[in-house]
Amino acid sequence: MAIKKELLEILVCPLCKVAVQLTPDESGLKCPQCRRVYPIRDGIPTMIVDEARVESE
């Protein structure tokens, strides 16, 4: 299930307050500043810092 464009345009990282970007496989939303990836479950982004994973690059 894809995220609506309107929702993606307003979502920001709860830690950095920077706009997030959809990952290439569309399974998460990535913050370009802190590199946290927030999971998308059943089409709903889980914007909780403790549930995000940090990518190395």
ROLOKOL-466607 format. One record per residue: residue number from 1; residue in three letters; x, y, z of N, C-alpha, C, CB in turn. Coordinates in Angstrom, 2 decimals, padded with zeros to 5 digits. Glycine has a CB too. Example, Ala and Ser with C-alpha at 12.3 -4.5 7.8 and 13.67 -1.06 7.14 Angstrom:
BEGIN
1	ala	013.19	-005.69	007.80	012.30	-004.50	007.80	013.20	-003.30	007.80	011.31	-004.47	009.05 $
2	ser	012.85	-002.25	007.08	013.67	-001.06	007.14	012.90	000.03	007.87	014.08	-000.60	005.72 $
This chain:
BEGIN
1	met	000.85	-001.18	000.00	000.00	000.00	000.00	000.90	001.24	000.00	-000.97	000.00	001.23 $
2	ala	000.72	002.10	-000.96	001.56	003.28	-001.10	001.08	004.41	-000.19	001.59	003.75	-002.56 $
3	ile	002.03	005.25	000.18	001.70	006.42	000.99	001.28	007.54	000.05	002.92	006.87	001.88 $
4	lys	000.25	008.26	000.42	-000.22	009.37	-000.40	000.84	010.47	-000.46	-001.54	009.93	000.15 $
5	lys	000.94	011.08	-001.62	001.91	012.14	-001.85	001.72	013.30	-000.87	001.80	012.66	-003.29 $
6	glu	000.47	013.63	-000.57	000.17	014.73	000.35	000.72	014.45	001.75	-001.33	014.97	000.41 $
7	leu	000.61	013.19	002.19	001.12	012.81	003.51	002.65	012.86	003.52	000.61	011.40	003.90 $
8	leu	003.26	012.33	002.48	004.72	012.32	002.39	005.30	013.73	002.42	005.17	011.59	001.13 $
9	glu	004.58	014.69	001.85	005.06	016.07	001.79	005.09	016.75	003.16	004.20	016.87	000.85 $
10	ile	004.29	016.27	004.13	004.23	016.93	005.43	004.97	016.17	006.54	002.80	017.12	005.84 $
11	leu	005.38	014.93	006.28	006.04	014.15	007.33	007.49	014.58	007.52	005.98	012.65	007.00 $
12	val	007.88	014.71	008.79	009.27	015.04	009.14	009.75	014.06	010.20	009.38	016.51	009.64 $
13	cys	011.06	013.94	010.31	011.67	013.11	011.33	011.32	013.71	012.70	013.24	013.02	011.13 $
14	pro	010.79	012.90	013.62	010.43	013.45	014.92	011.64	013.90	015.75	009.66	012.42	015.70 $
15	leu	012.82	013.42	015.39	014.04	013.80	016.11	014.67	015.07	015.53	015.05	012.65	016.07 $
16	cys	014.85	015.10	014.22	015.57	016.19	013.55	014.66	017.29	013.00	016.38	015.64	012.43 $
17	lys	013.41	016.96	012.76	012.45	017.88	012.14	012.79	018.17	010.68	012.39	019.19	012.92 $
18	val	013.44	017.20	010.01	013.81	017.30	008.60	012.84	016.42	007.81	015.31	016.86	008.36 $
19	ala	012.46	016.86	006.61	011.55	016.08	005.77	012.14	014.70	005.47	011.26	016.83	004.45 $
20	val	011.31	013.67	005.58	011.75	012.29	005.33	011.50	011.94	003.87	011.01	011.29	006.26 $
21	gln	012.21	010.90	003.40	012.09	010.46	002.02	011.74	008.99	002.01	013.40	010.72	001.23 $
22	leu	010.93	008.59	001.05	010.54	007.20	000.90	011.76	006.38	000.48	009.40	007.05	-000.13 $
23	thr	011.98	005.22	001.10	013.09	004.35	000.73	012.82	003.75	-000.65	013.31	003.23	001.80 $
24	pro	013.86	003.33	-001.36	013.66	002.76	-002.70	012.70	001.57	-002.73	015.00	002.34	-003.27 $
25	asp	012.70	000.75	-001.68	011.78	-000.40	-001.66	010.41	-000.06	-001.07	012.41	-001.53	-000.87 $
26	glu	010.22	001.21	-000.70	008.97	001.73	-000.16	008.53	001.05	001.15	007.87	001.58	-001.19 $
27	ser	009.50	000.53	001.90	009.17	-000.13	003.17	009.39	000.79	004.36	010.01	-001.39	003.34 $
28	gly	009.90	002.00	004.10	010.17	002.92	005.20	010.37	004.34	004.73	011.37	002.47	005.96 $
29	leu	010.51	005.22	005.70	010.78	006.63	005.45	012.11	006.98	006.09	009.63	007.55	006.00 $
30	lys	013.02	007.53	005.32	014.38	007.80	005.79	014.62	009.28	005.99	015.40	007.24	004.82 $
31	cys	015.25	009.60	007.12	015.67	010.97	007.39	017.07	011.15	006.80	015.65	011.29	008.93 $
32	pro	017.26	012.11	005.91	018.59	012.30	005.31	019.61	012.87	006.28	018.48	013.22	004.11 $
33	gln	019.17	013.43	007.39	020.10	014.03	008.34	020.64	013.00	009.35	019.42	015.18	009.09 $
34	cys	019.76	012.32	010.06	020.21	011.36	011.09	020.25	009.93	010.57	019.29	011.44	012.32 $
35	arg	019.77	009.69	009.35	019.78	008.39	008.67	018.88	007.35	009.34	021.19	007.87	008.60 $
36	arg	017.92	007.79	010.14	016.96	006.85	010.72	015.92	006.48	009.66	016.27	007.46	011.98 $
37	val	015.54	005.20	009.66	014.51	004.73	008.75	013.32	004.29	009.60	015.03	003.56	007.84 $
38	tyr	012.21	004.96	009.39	010.98	004.67	010.12	010.16	003.68	009.29	010.16	005.97	010.40 $
39	pro	009.74	002.57	009.88	009.03	001.55	009.12	007.62	001.99	008.71	008.95	000.28	009.92 $
40	ile	007.17	001.41	007.60	005.79	001.58	007.15	005.12	000.23	007.31	005.71	002.12	005.65 $
41	arg	004.07	000.18	008.12	003.35	-001.07	008.38	001.91	-000.91	007.93	003.42	-001.46	009.89 $
42	asp	001.49	-001.78	007.02	000.13	-001.73	006.49	-000.23	-000.35	005.95	-000.87	-002.13	007.57 $
43	gly	000.75	000.30	005.31	000.53	001.60	004.71	000.57	002.76	005.67	-000.76	001.60	004.02 $
44	ile	000.91	002.48	006.95	000.93	003.53	007.97	002.37	003.73	008.46	000.00	003.16	009.17 $
45	pro	002.92	004.95	008.31	004.27	005.20	008.80	004.30	005.21	010.33	004.80	006.54	008.25 $
46	thr	005.30	004.53	010.88	005.48	004.49	012.33	006.61	005.45	012.67	005.80	003.03	012.83 $
47	met	006.25	006.67	013.03	007.22	007.73	013.25	007.62	007.80	014.73	006.66	009.08	012.79 $
48	ile	008.14	006.68	015.24	008.58	006.59	016.63	010.08	006.35	016.62	007.82	005.45	017.41 $
49	val	010.84	007.21	017.27	012.30	007.15	017.24	012.81	005.78	017.70	012.90	008.26	018.12 $
50	asp	012.23	005.22	018.75	012.69	003.94	019.27	012.43	002.76	018.33	012.03	003.66	020.59 $
51	glu	011.53	002.93	017.38	011.24	001.85	016.43	011.98	002.00	015.11	009.75	001.80	016.17 $
52	ala	012.71	003.10	014.95	013.47	003.34	013.71	014.82	002.63	013.80	013.68	004.87	013.47 $
53	arg	015.34	002.28	012.63	016.70	001.74	012.56	017.59	002.79	011.94	016.76	000.40	011.74 $
54	val	018.87	002.77	012.27	019.82	003.75	011.74	020.66	003.07	010.67	020.72	004.36	012.87 $
55	glu	020.64	003.62	009.47	021.46	003.09	008.37	022.82	003.74	008.39	020.77	003.30	007.01 $
56	ser	023.83	003.00	007.99	025.19	003.53	008.01	025.43	004.53	006.87	026.20	002.38	007.91 $
57	glu	024.81	004.34	005.73	024.92	005.29	004.59	023.78	005.15	003.66	026.20	005.09	003.83 $
